[in-house]
Amino acid sequence: MSTTAPDPQRVREASLEELHRLRLPLPPPDFPLVWEPGDHIELRPGPEIEARAACLNVVLARAWGMPPELGVQWLAEARLVDRLTPPEWRFVADADGDERAFALHVEALFALAWLLGIAMDLDPLRGAADGLMERLPDLAHGESFAAWRRRTLAAPRSVTDAARQLDLYYCLDWSLRECALRRLPLPGQLDAGAAGQRRWALEWAVVFTGPYHGAAPSWEQVDLST
């Protein structure tokens, strides 16, 4: 359900305070807001986030050595084949693609798990939590998509909490890239690539409506260039 987005300036102030606490470079004063006052906001439906998480889980399993026929069979039985992007399908079915790049999606998957309420926090100092894969479909033992959904009983986060995390990771993405450019030490385990993956998931899941927002992007349409 769509609701009025929180005050973007106050959210941004909180994001900058967090960067300051982490002793990271701050974005310039003209760094754009993610949304404008008066915009409306909603979180993608829980089943849609669950489906995206399940697809990424299979993509990661393939990157880590699962045979292609098992991945394809699981997705077909879950009726999720059409939820994969074309590059994901080519990788899962034919090993066409850079497995190292697909393996980076573990941080995007972690952010989706947080959105679903099955990961506790998105600590900007730490990578994906130990035990993450145990909270996702157990592909090795043939757990079905439906059985996983019954086991986890996802409780999606509030859209306001998701928006706050999105703004933080929008700023953090810039800050960690700046650290790489200036060869500054990082405060924790996350680098710009990992933060960008989390931002990717949050940008996809949090949908804005307003004069400066178009239609909600597909997974491959998420723009991380800013």
Solvent accessible surface area in square Angstrom, and as a share of the most:
residue,aa,sasa,rsa
1,M,210,0.94
2,S,53,0.34
3,T,60,0.35
4,T,83,0.48
5,A,10,0.08
6,P,27,0.17
7,D,72,0.37
8,P,4,0.03
9,Q,90,0.40
10,R,176,0.64
11,V,9,0.05
12,R,12,0.04
13,E,89,0.40
14,A,56,0.43
15,S,4,0.03
16,L,53,0.27
17,E,120,0.54
18,E,39,0.17
19,L,0,0.00
20,H,133,0.59
21,R,145,0.53
22,L,12,0.06
23,R,225,0.82
24,L,11,0.06
25,P,20,0.13
26,L,83,0.42
27,P,15,0.09
28,P,58,0.36
29,P,148,0.93
30,D,120,0.62
31,F,24,0.10
32,P,65,0.41
33,L,50,0.25
34,V,23,0.13
35,W,3,0.01
36,E,64,0.29
37,P,100,0.63
38,G,55,0.53
39,D,2,0.01
40,H,77,0.34
41,I,1,0.01
42,E,56,0.25
43,L,28,0.14
44,R,31,0.11
45,P,82,0.51
46,G,17,0.16
47,P,76,0.48
48,E,51,0.23
49,I,0,0.00
50,E,12,0.05
51,A,3,0.02
52,R,12,0.04
53,A,0,0.00
54,A,0,0.00
55,C,0,0.00
56,L,0,0.00
57,N,4,0.02
58,V,0,0.00
59,V,0,0.00
60,L,0,0.00
61,A,18,0.14
62,R,24,0.09
63,A,13,0.10
64,W,134,0.47
65,G,60,0.57
66,M,28,0.13
67,P,56,0.35
68,P,48,0.30
69,E,111,0.50
70,L,92,0.46
71,G,0,0.00
72,V,45,0.26
73,Q,97,0.43
74,W,20,0.07
75,L,0,0.00
76,A,55,0.43
77,E,123,0.55
78,A,18,0.14
79,R,212,0.77
80,L,6,0.03
81,V,57,0.33
82,D,120,0.62
83,R,116,0.42
84,L,16,0.08
85,T,13,0.08
86,P,87,0.55
87,P,45,0.29
88,E,2,0.01
89,W,85,0.30
90,R,108,0.39
91,F,5,0.02
92,V,0,0.00
93,A,25,0.19
94,D,104,0.54
95,A,61,0.47
96,D,77,0.40
97,G,47,0.45
98,D,68,0.35
99,E,98,0.44
100,R,186,0.68
101,A,48,0.38
102,F,24,0.10
103,A,26,0.20
104,L,101,0.50
105,H,14,0.06
106,V,36,0.20
107,E,16,0.07
108,A,0,0.00
109,L,0,0.00
110,F,7,0.03
111,A,0,0.00
112,L,0,0.00
113,A,0,0.00
114,W,13,0.04
115,L,0,0.00
116,L,1,0.00
117,G,33,0.31
118,I,25,0.13
119,A,0,0.00
120,M,155,0.69
121,D,77,0.40
122,L,5,0.02
123,D,46,0.24
124,P,16,0.10
125,L,53,0.26
126,R,143,0.52
127,G,20,0.19
128,A,30,0.23
129,A,37,0.29
130,D,134,0.70
131,G,30,0.29
132,L,5,0.03
133,M,71,0.31
134,E,137,0.61
135,R,74,0.27
136,L,0,0.00
137,P,5,0.03
138,D,55,0.28
139,L,31,0.15
140,A,98,0.76
141,H,157,0.70
142,G,56,0.54
143,E,30,0.13
144,S,54,0.35
145,F,25,0.10
146,A,54,0.42
147,A,30,0.23
148,W,1,0.00
149,R,90,0.33
150,R,162,0.59
151,R,118,0.43
152,T,26,0.15
153,L,141,0.70
154,A,29,0.22
155,A,71,0.55
156,P,64,0.41
157,R,66,0.24
158,S,61,0.39
159,V,24,0.14
160,T,42,0.24
161,D,59,0.31
162,A,0,0.00
163,A,0,0.00
164,R,119,0.43
165,Q,37,0.16
166,L,1,0.00
167,D,2,0.01
168,L,22,0.11
169,Y,0,0.00
170,Y,14,0.05
171,C,0,0.00
172,L,1,0.01
173,D,1,0.00
174,W,66,0.23
175,S,0,0.00
176,L,4,0.02
177,R,114,0.42
178,E,36,0.16
179,C,1,0.01
180,A,72,0.56
181,L,144,0.72
182,R,133,0.48
183,R,222,0.81
184,L,64,0.32
185,P,117,0.74
186,L,74,0.37
187,P,54,0.34
188,G,29,0.28
189,Q,132,0.59
190,L,3,0.02
191,D,70,0.36
192,A,15,0.12
193,G,42,0.40
194,A,19,0.15
195,A,0,0.00
196,G,6,0.06
197,Q,19,0.08
198,R,0,0.00
199,R,4,0.01
200,W,43,0.15
201,A,0,0.00
202,L,0,0.00
203,E,36,0.16
204,W,12,0.04
205,A,0,0.00
206,V,6,0.03
207,V,24,0.14
208,F,22,0.09
209,T,84,0.49
210,G,23,0.22
211,P,118,0.74
212,Y,172,0.65
213,H,53,0.24
214,G,69,0.66
215,A,101,0.78
216,A,48,0.37
217,P,42,0.26
218,S,56,0.36
219,W,9,0.03
220,E,86,0.38
221,Q,125,0.55
222,V,18,0.11
223,D,92,0.48
224,L,45,0.22
225,S,97,0.62
226,T,82,0.48
